[in-house]
């Protein structure tokens, strides 16, 4: 506190800025809304793409909410919290990132109106918590059991509105087939490990040239042109050590005083390499995948013996090969035996676009598959990859959970209606927060309508009318305007996507609402000298 005639005492170091009370809340809410608005136009089948150019001049063209927010260089701490919503959604559900961020932004916008009406932020937070819990209970009433045919529709819904939308049926087929192949059952629960689906992308050709391979694709080529291009009945040795002459760990010099000694020295190196290759041959292997280098001379011996070899394979590829072929990764070639070899029916090198790739197919009992994605340009292939990752992710989530919801904003509109009825029975000011939450849920159907160029007010009225008549699966028809039955139109998404979006949006919104003091040591965003007066004690 500053006494009259005394020097003010600074508790915070010079250059620190601080905003308090309503100012802090307004700043945080404004930052969060700005982030939500940045991705809002990408939502839905009629959503537009964003072009992001980084400091190096690299270009990314996408409408994937998580990718856009990850690539944007955002400074504001509250805005960064909104980005965490997208990251969480992407990690747990693979899709629905834009919806989660837009919902979080709308919750904050509605709460700002309540704060202006002198409703305390902690009461708003409590109301939001009650509303979110009620939503998660109500979701069970709207869920539909899933079968394999429905999984195709889940994938198609995820691909709609992306660059891959034109070939969504084709890509959905690949997604579902890949998930069904790698899915395992344990104690009656379905588990899908997407690490078992290896995705390779190659520029050139069209999206329709993409294929699913029952095995592993390596973006490598055989090391020697004298080796066979393909091997049937392959016995694969997976080696995690260099097939080269060993070098000493410490610096060493060898003095050679006689020409015969040099010849002897070279012969010794040669026989050492021949011994390594003989060890591989004696194990019965006819395909070698090496994680490290292969000496030129060793390559020559392998080519003469008809062995197909690949070098410098990635660690993740080696693990995938081990899983697919049943082979063990060996560190010491001397220990290599027939029991360590993996088996697959065919290994061959194929020319894909400009480069060669190695395909290992026909792996019995394989729980690993590979997908080769193609596209006209690098940007197209990258966006196809992002769309494919979303689609295969939601298919795996739907298959694991066994339950889906109708899309097109129908479920959120139904929850909004149920919450309004529920709010009437809740006493106190929390009722206002629950009603605000119900209103915020309608941001998704409203945004879908806006992005499709429809009148958002009329669309929301049409959706509410349909739901009042008991047609709870009706949502926004972005193609023709008005409303339509989303179950009939096969617009579906996993329950987990909506659950997680509501939970993470609510938690982040309440966390931001509870902040009433922002102290920044960088002195970037909140004034300069004038702010220091507020910190005199």
N, C-alpha and C positions, 0 to 999 in steps of 0.2 A: 504494500500500500504506500502511496506517495504522501508524505507529510508536507505541510506548507513550508516552503523555503528550503526543503531538502532536495538533494539530488535523487532522481528516480533510480531504483535498483532493478537491473535487468537480470531476470532469472534464466532466460533463454539466450543462447549466444547470438551475436550480431548476424544479421542476414536471415534469421529464422522468421518465417511468416506464419500467421495463425488466423484461422477464421472460426467463428463460434456460432452456436445456436442456429437460427433459421438460415443464416448465410451459408454455413457449412452444409446444412441439409440441402439447400437449393443447389449449391455447386455440385454436390455429389450426384443428386438426382438428374441434373442437367447433363452431366458427363455420361451417366449410365444411359439416359435417353438417346444421347447422340450416337452411342455405340449401337444401340438397338435400331435406330433409324438408318444407320449405315448398311445394315444387312436386310432391312425390312423388305426392300424391293426384290430380293432374290427368292422370296417365299412362294412356294406353290408351282403348279405346272406352267403358269404364265410368268414366273419370276425371271428377271433379267440377270445377266452375268456381270461380274466386275472384272476390270483389268487392273492388275496390281504390278507396278514397276518398282523394283527395289533399287538400292543405291548403286548396284553394279550394272543396272540396266536390264536385268533378267525380267522376263514378263510371265505372269501367271494369269490365265483367264479361267475364272471359275464362278459358280454360284453356290459353292459349299461354304456354309456359314463359318465352320471351324477354321477352314483354310484361309478365308478372308481375314478373320480376326487375328489369326496367328501371324499372318504376313504384314498386317498393319502395325506400324511402329507407334504404339499408344503409350503416353506418358502418365496420364491422370490415374491416381491410385484406385479411385472408385470405378473408373472405366475398366481397369485391369481385372477387377473383381467380376465384372460382367463377362469378361473373356474366359474366366475360370469356369463359368456356367457352360460355355460352348465346349471347353476341353473335357469337362466331366461327361457331358452328353455324348461326345464323340467316343470317349474311352469305354463307356458302359453300354451304349445303345447304337453307336455308329451313324445314327441319323437323327433328325429332329433338332439339330443344333440351332438353326435359325429360329424355329418355333420357341425354343427355350429362352433364347436371348430376347426375342420380341416380347414374350410373356413377362420376363423380368422387368423390361423397360416399361411396360404398360402398368404393372403392379406399382412401380415407383411413381409413375405419372398420376395414378388414381390416389395414391397415398398423399401426394403433395396437396391435392384438393382437400383431403381430410385434415391435414396439418393446418391449412389456412382456416378451417372451421374450428380450430382449437381442440382437435382430437389429439391426445398425446401419442407420440410415436410407439411407446410400448403397448398401448391399447390396440393400435393398428397391427403391430406385430403379433399380438395374441389372437386377434381376429383372423389374420392371414393363416396362422398356424392351425386354428380350428377348421378353417375353410379347406386347407390343403388336406388335412386328415380326413375330412368328410368326403372330399373328392376321391381319395384313394379307396375309401370304402365303396363309394358309388360305382367306381370303375368296374368292379366285379359283375355288376348287373348288366353292363354293356358289352362284356367280353364274349367272343365267339370262339368255339373250339376250332383248331387248325388241322387241315390234312395236307397232303402233298400238292394237290391242285391249288389250294389256297396259298401255299408257299410261293408259287409262281406269281400270284397276284400281288403278294407282299413285295416281291422283287420288282415287279413292273411299276408299282406305286412309287417305290424309292427312286426308280430311274426316270420317271415322268418329270419333265421340266428341266432335265439336264441335257447336255450335248448328246448323250447316248439315247435320248428318248425315242429317236427314230427307229432304233433297232432293239427296243426294250424287250420284246418277246424273245428274241434270239439270245440276248445277254442273260435274261431271267432264267432261261433253260440251263445255261452254263452254271449260273449261281446255284440253282437248286440241285443239279446233278453233283456238283462239287461238294456241297454241304452234306448230301445224303451219303456220299462215299466216305467222308471222313468222320461222320457222326458215330459215336459209340454210346453204349447204354451201360449204366452202372447203378445198381440198386433201383432199377425202374426209372432212373432219371436219364434224360438224353443230354450228352455232353458233346459240344462241337468245339474242337480246337482249331481255330483258323490259321495257326502256324503250320498246320498240315496242308494248307492250300497255298502253293507257291505261285506267285504271280510274276510273270516276265512280260515286259512290254517292248515292242519293236516298231519303229517307224516304217511306213511303207505298206502298201495294200490298203484295203478298206476295213472298217470295223467288223464286217461280215467274215473276214479272214481269221478272226479270233477263234481259238480252239481250246478244248479241254483235253488234256493228255493224262491218261491213266498211268502216271509215273512221274519222272522228274525231268525238267528242262534245265540245261546249263547254258549260260550265255558264254560258252567257250568253244574252242575248236581243238581238234586233235593236234598233237605237238609236232608230228612229222608227216610229210605228204606221202611217205612210203607205207604208212599204216593203212589198214583196211578202212573203208568209209562206214561199213556197218558190220556188226558182229551178232550172229544169232546164238541163242543159248549162252548168254553172257554170264561169266563168273567174275564178279567185280571185286577188286582189291581196293580198299579205302586206306590210303597211306598218309599219315600226318608227319612225314619227315622228308627232307630233301633227298632225291636220288642223285646225289652229287658226291664228289670227293670231300671228305670231312676236312674242315680247316681247324687249325689249332686255336684253343681259347685265348692263348697269349701270343704276342708277336714272336715269331721264330724265324731263324735263318737256316738255310741248308747250303752248305758249301760243297760245290761239286768241283773236283779237281781233275776228273778224267772223263772223256766223252762217253766211255762205256757206262759210267755211273749215271749219266743223264738218261741214256737209253733204258737203263735198268729202272730208274726212277719213274719214267713215263710208262714203262711196261707194268710197273706195280700199280700205278693209278688206273691203267686200263683194266688190269685183272680185277682190281677192287670193284670197279663199276660193273664188269661182266659178272662178278660174283653176286652183286645186288640184283641184277636182272635175272640171273639163273635162279636166285632164291624166289623171285616172283613167279618164274615159269614153273618151278618145281611145286609150288602151291596149287597149280592148276588154273591160275587166273589168266583170263584173256582180255580183261579190261582193267586199266589202272586209273584211278582218280587220285591225284596227288595234291595235297593242300599247299605244298611248297614247290621248289623248282625241280626240273629234270635236266641233267647234263646232256649236252649234244650227243656225246658218245653213247650214253645210256639210251637216248631216243633211237639211235641207229640200231642198237642191239634189239630193242623192243620191236622196231619196225621189221627187222629180219625175222623175228619170231612170230610175227603176225599179231602182236598185242596192240590194242587200241588204248592210247594214253591221253589224259588231260592233265594239265598242271595248273597250279595256283587257283584251285577251287576255293570258294569262300567257306568259312567255318559253318555258316548256317546251311549251305548247300551240302556239306559233308554230313551234317546231322540229319538233314532230310533224306539223303541217300541211304544212310544207315537204317533209318526208319522204314524206307520204302523197300529196300532190297534184303534187309535182314543181315547185312554185313556189319562187321565190327571195325571201328577205326583203329588202325595199328600204327604205333609210333616207331617201333623197331622192325625193320624188314626181316631180320633174322628170326623174329618170332612169328612171322606170317605163316599160317597153315590153312589147309582147305576149309577148316571150320570157321575161319574168319571171313570167308568170301561171301559177298552178297549175290543174289541170283535174280536175273530178269531175262525175259525172253529175247529182247532185242536192244542193242545200243547202236545208234546211227547218228551220223553228222548230216544235217540238212541245211540247205541254204535258205535263210529267211531274210528277205530284203537284200541288203548289201553284205551282211555278214553270215558266218556259219554258226549254228547252234547244235549242241549235242542233246539227243533225246534218249532217255532210258525208259522203255515202255514194257508193259506186260509183267509188272511186278506182282507176283501172287501174294495174297494176304496184305497187300499194300494199303496203308491208311493215309498215304500221301498222294495228292494229285497236283498237277500243275496247270496253270491257265496262261496261254500266250495271247496277249492283247495286241491288236494291230490298229493302225490309224494313219491317216494321210500325212500329218505333220507332228512334230514333237508336242506342240501345245494340245493337239487333239488327243494324242495318246495319253498325255498326263491327265487330262480331264476325264477321259474314259476310265483310267485307273482309279481316280477318286470316286467316280460314280459307281464303278464295280465294287470297290471296297465298301461303300455304303450299302449297296444292294446285298452283297453276300453277308455283310454284317447283320442286317435286319432279318435275313432269311435264317441265319444261325440262331438269332435271339428268339424269333417266332417258333422255330423248331424246338428249342430248349424249353421255352415256357409253355408251348402248346396252346397259346391264347392270343387272339388278335382283336383289334377294335376297328370300327369303320372310320375312314378318314374324311377329308374335305371339310374339317371343322365341325363335323356332326357331333362327335363325342363331347367336345368342349362346349358346344352350344347346349347340349343336353345337361352337362354338369352345371352350367351357368343357371339354367332354369331350376334344377333341383336345389342349388345353393340358395337361390332367392327365396324359395319356399322354406328351406331350413332356417334361413336368417330370421324369419318372422318369429320363430320360437326361441331365439336366443336373446336374452335380455341385455341391457347395458349398451355402451357405445361400441362394443365388439360387433354388434349387429351391423353398424355402418361399414366396418372394415370388411365383413363377410360379403355385404352387398357390393362393395367396391371390388372385391376379389371376383365375384360373379360377373361383374361388368368387364373386368380385365380379361377373363377367359374368352370373351367374344372378339378380342383383338385378332385372333387367328382367322375365323371366317371373314371378318371385316377386311383384313389385309389381303386374303385370297381374292376377295371381290375387287379391291382397289387395284391390285396388280393385274387383274384380268380386264381392267377398264370398265368394270360394272359400277353401278351406283351402290356404295357400301351401305347406306341407310336402308334403301329398299330391300337389299339382299338380306340384311339382318332381320328386317321385319318379316320377310318371306320364310326365313329359317325358323324364327320364333313361332310363326303361325303354324308351320308344319309340325313343330315339336308340341305345340299346344293341342294339336289334333291327335297326338300319340304316335306320330311318325318320327321316332327318336333317331333313326339311322339316316335321316335326310340332312344333306350338307350343301355346300355351295357348288353349283354347276358352273365352273369357270369357262367352259367352252361355249355354252349357249345362253348363259344368264339364268337367273332364278335358282330353284333348288332341284335336287334329284336324290333318289335313294342310293346311298353310297354302297350298301351291301349288294344291291343288284348290279351296280356299275363296277363291282370288285375293286373299290378303292379302300385298301386295308393297310394297317400298320400294326406292329407288335404292341402289346399292352405296356411293355417295359419302356418304350419310347415316350409315351404320354406320361406315365408314372414319374419317370426320371425328370422330364421337362418341368412338371408341376413342382416336384420336390426341390430341385436345384434352383429354379426361378424364385420360389418362395423363400428358401433359406438365404439366398443372396440379397433379395429385396429387403428382408428383415434385418440382415446384417448392416446394410447401407443405411437403413432408416434409423438404426440405433446410434449412429455416429453424430455427435453434436459439436465436435471440436476437431479441427484438422490442424496439426502443427507440422509444418514442413521446414526441414533444415536446409533445403536447397534454395529456398527463396525464389521459386520459379513462378508459381501460378497465382499467388495471392498478395499482390501489392508490395510496396517497399517500405519507405520510412513511416508512412501513416499508420501501418499496422503495429509498429513498435509501441505506439502510445497505449495500445490495448494490452500491452504486456508489462506495464509499469506497476510495480507493487510497492 
